[in-house]
Amino acid sequence: MKEKLQAIREKAIASIGEAKDLNTLNEVRQELLGKKGELTAVLKGMKDVAPEDRPTVGQWVNEAREFIEGHLAEANKKLQSKALEIRYEAEKIDVTMPADEVKRGNLHPVSLVRNELSDIFTSMGFEVFEGNEIETDYYNFTALNTPDDHPARDMQDTFYLSPEFLLRTQTSSGQIHVMEAKKPPIKIISPGKVFRSDDDATHSPMFSQMEGLVVDKGINLCDLKGILETFLKKLFGDGSKTRLRPSYFPFTEPSVEVDVSCFQCQGKGCKLCKGTGWIEVLGAGVVNKKVLEGCGIDTDEYSGYAFGIGLERIAMLKYGINNIKLLFESDLRVLSQLDD
Ligand code: DAH
């Protein structure tokens, strides 16, 4: 019997040693100590042992069981720390690895310009009015002193949707809606998309403008000059100078074209300003009395000024872009560089 138990012990050590992980070790435990195990078979056979030998044999069996359990426990401990090591290895983090790049979006340059201009004008008391992209001929032209046969209609190639409806060619159409809806004092800006059948390096069939309109008592060209000087200094820097040149728009009288001193060469003359020292940035003027009267505003009491700014043009100047198409191609390699 003693030899048999010794053989069981040796077999147990061998199979415990072979277990490579905790699951296998559990199976080995079942085989060795479970109901069908050899040791249990020996215990079951105790009834055949002579009664006087039973205490001794029983003790041998117990010792063998304790011996096997001791080895199982030891193997269990080793396999557990091995499993932990494997897990730690798998979860290891190399803190010196370069981080994954997180790509952040940025606003489109035209949106940046629109926001900057809106901030400047609202800080000077202007309210924002959103106009309509689809307009009637009346709001886009007739009410702006540009009747049907007026030669100024040729200044802008229009997309007509029907004889009556069109895609607005200028945010100036918003002026009429505002003056019809509201009595003076009026002080608004109106940013938005406009459309013209025009397409080259500096023109796009769709572009953006920001209109400005002020109507109040005693408004004149000096007020316009003052507000534009303040605006252009905020946009292009304190050293910027402003120049008004006579021009023509049907809805303003007098009309002016506004230049700012070149911010690249400070007026000395460079490629950007084509050697002139000046850059044209917007059109403006004193609102034509006919326009005010058409909206039911008493011109003995009130007068106004208006201006229109091309936002793509400002973006191109600000970010040094020479082709307007770059603003509409949605090439992220270009757009991601144009952030403030
Ligand atoms: N609407 C004009 C254009 O698109 C720009 C403009 C000029 C707007 C003079 C004005 C203005 O309000 O007074 O060419």
Residues whose N, C-alpha, C, O or C-beta is under 5 A from the ligand:
A	BS01	DAH	T169 Q170 S172 G212 F249 T252 G283 A284 G285 A306 F307 G308
